[in-house]
Amino acid sequence: MTVILASSSPRRKELLQKSVTDFLIKPADIDETVAPHESPLDYVERMAKEKAAPIVSEHPDDIVIGCDTTVVLGDLIMGKPKTDDDARSMLAQLSGTIHHVLTSVYIYTKEKVYQKTETVEVDFYELTSTDIENYLSTGEHRDKAGSYGIQGQGALFVKETRGDYYSIVGFPIGYVHQVLKEIL
């Protein structure tokens, strides 16, 4: 059995390498639009499933890992920013708030599907417009839900977290490792 990561995220690749050294990367191209009246939990779980589904169809005898991460402020789902203005708006909204990061992971095998969704609380400092502009100039925000990466310069915005740090990064490696130990 081959382990296949259904994601092009360099952070997920780096974290999975802590558990297994030999795996394939096969990201799926899916529509990440939020469905009308879809809750953040339903959305993040649907995205993780849909990212894995075409890869599972192509590789039914292998282990396929699908993940998704989203940032939620109240009922507002914040995916990846489409533009710098979009990122600027997201960061301004997150400034001085407590928000949630939801990460869902599905691990498919021929015999069983393993699933876990983590919700982590993140408390942001107040951000000035200079803080936001300096961060945007790094380009780090471009492929990140909520427009920030806690593992990079975005760490400067975080006052406190409650929950699994690696779920904020986008890959709950402790859980994934325990499942892979059971399977492999």
N, C-alpha and C positions, 0 to 999 in steps of 0.2 A: 504494500500500500504506500502510495505517495501522499505526502501532505501538500495541499495546495492552498495558498493564501489568495482569496478572491479580493485583492486590494492592491493598489499601486502605491499606497502610503509608505514612504521611507521609514516612518516611525514604527509602523506595524511590522515591517520587515525586520528592522533592527531588534525589536522586542522578541519576535518569534525566534530569531537566531539564538536567543538565550536558552531556548527549550530544545529546539531541533536545528541541526546544521544543514540538513538536506531537505529542501522543499522548493516547490515551484510557485511562481507568482503569475496569476491569471486574473486580472481585473475584469469585471463585467461593466459594460457601458449601459447604465440604466437611467430612466427619468427619475429625478429626485424631487419632483414636485410634491408638495404636501396636499393630500386629498382634502376636499371640503369637510369641515367638522372633525378632522382626524386629530386625536390627542397626541401630545408629544411621545408618550410611551408607545402607542400604536404605530406612529410614524417611524420611530427609530428601529423598532422590531421589524416592521415591514421592509425597511431599507436593507437591514442586515440579511434578511431572507432573500430579497430580490437580488442582492449582489452575489449571493452564493448560488441561486437557482440554476442559471445557465451553465455554471461550471459543474455543478452536481450532475446535470443532465449529460454533459460531455464525459464526465469521469465518475460513473456510479460506483466503482469499486475502490475509489480513493477517499482520503479524508479531506474535506473541503471546509475551510474556515471563512465565514462571511461576517463582517462587522460594519457597524455604523455608529457615528457619534454625532450628537446634536447638542447645542446650547439652548437652554430654555429660560426665558425671563417672564415670569407670570405664565401666561398661556402662549406667549410668542415664541415660535420655533425659529432659531437662528442657525441657518446652515452656513455654507461657505459663501463669502461675499462675492458678488458678481463684478463689482467695481471697487475702486478705492473709496468712492463716496459712500457706497454701501457699507464698507468696513468702518469708515469714520462714524457713520450713524450707529452701527452696532456697538462700537466701543463707547461712544457717548452715552448710549442707553444703559450699558453695563456699569458705567462709572458709579462708584459708591453704592452698588447694590449687592444683594445676595442673589445669585442665580444658580441654576442646576445644569450639570453636564450629564447627559444620559448616553451610555454606551451599551449597545446590544451586540452579543456575539452568538453565532450559531456555528456548531461544529457538526458536520454531517459525515456519517459513516454509512456503510451499506446496511448495518443492523440497527442503528440508533441515531437520533438527533439529540445533541446536547445544546442547551440554551441557557443564557444568563443575561440579564439586563441589570446594569449598575446605575444608580443615581448618586451623584456626588454634589455636595453643596460647595459653592465657591463664593467667597466674600471678596469683592474688589475694593481697593482704595478709590478715593475720588481721583479722577484723571483730569488733568488740565488739557487744553487744546494743544499745548506744546508736547505733552506726554504722548498724545494720540498721533500728532504729526511726526514726531521722532520715531515712533513705532512703525507707522506706515512706511517711512523711508527705508526701513529694513527689508520690506517685501515679505516678511515672515507671515503676515496675515493672510496671504492669498489663497492658501489651500486648507484653511482651518475653520472649522465650525465656530461661529461666534467671533471670528476674525482675530483670534489670539491663540498662541501656543504656549502653554504653561512650561514646557521644557526648554523654551528659548527666552527671548527678551520679554515675552508676555508674563513671565514669572514676576517681574517688577510690579505688576498691577495687583498681585494676589496678596491679600491680607491673611486669609485663612482658608483651609479646605477641610471638609468633613467627608471622608470616604476614601476609596482607592485612588491613589495618585495616577496609576497607570490607566485607569478608566478615563481620567481627564485627558491623558495623552491620546487615548483612542483604542487601547488594547489591554484588557485585563489579563496580563500575562500570567499571573499566579493561577487564576482559574483555568486558562488555556493549558498551562503546563500540567496541572493535575489531571485534566481530561486526557491529554496526550499520553501521560504516564499510564493511565488505565487502558488506553486503546493499543498503544504500540508495544 
